[in-house]
Amino acid sequence: MANKEKKNHKDAKQKDQQIDMKGAPSPAGNPVEGLLQPDGVQRLGKDCDYERELRRLQTELVKLQEWVRNEGLRVVVLFEGRDAAGKGGAIKRVTESLNPRVCRVVALATPTEREKSQWYFQRYVPHLPAAGEMVLFDRSWYNRAGVERVMGFCTERQYLEFMQSCPEFERMLLRSGIILIKYWFSVSDAEQERRFQDRMSKPTKRWKISPMDLESRKHWADYSKAKDEMFAITDTKQSPWYVVNAEDKKAARLNVIRHLLSMIPYRDLTPEPLKLPPLGKSKYVRPPIQEQNFIPQIYR
């Protein structure tokens, strides 16, 4: 198995070098503009304020969104990693200021019996972006190399087929012009334990823990091995993995947003401020307001 994986990895790298990527934007080495020029390590609470820096980066995300829309780019961003590593929080901060018609999140549920009988990548393809769209996958086709492999939800043959097909599938996406960016959120077992305990103690967070999460705790080492084997094959020159140190959630969110902004060269297309026209009031007489059903004003 190890020799076969090494051979496949070597073949994949050779194919990476042979593919003609003319017309397909390559995320590597893109220049960073304006406010995002490198300015050294910033310590939260000392060198910069988290909320202020988040707002600044989210403003840049809006500029990036407009560039993606205007240029007809197609962007796919994968968020993978351990349970409670902070993927959901990072996605929320990326998207909360963006237009959901341009930037949408895909988090697929457990596959149906019909979907299980399909080509594995088939259920993900319909969610790929059209021109002018960004799609963030909250977990992705890498489920097969992670939870499905570790928990026995796929056969060994299905797993090996995925490991062979995945680099090819991603090269197809890149050749088509899609910008593909892959993030892996890394967190220690001690920090993951602390976050699980926090979720267990707070009713507003308890929904985040599923029976699968509890079962997965027995397989920490298995998940580590599965991740390392996955990286050995799918961390290719054209489609590399970017590892996020997620021990500090706030720092991880800022680092991911800043890195994402650096991966796609963009210009500020912010339109000039609009002038509001006066309200078009007329002589129309509205029905009595008492005829409408208002909700109780408990809070005033």
Secondary structure, DSSP 8 states (H G I E B T S, - for coil): -HHHHHHHHHHHHHHHHH---TTS---TT----GGGS------BTTTB-HHHHHHHHHHHHHHHHHHHHHHT-EEEEEEEESTTSSHHHHHHHHHTTS-TTTEEEE---S--HHHHTS-GGGGTGGGS--TTEEEEEES-GGGTTTHHHHHT-S-HHHHHHHHHHHHHHHHHHHHTT-EEEEEEEE--HHHHHHHHHHHHH-TTTGGG--HHHHHHGGGHHHHHHHHHHHHHHH--SSS-EEEEE-SSHHHHHHHHHHHHHHHS------------------S-----GGGS--------
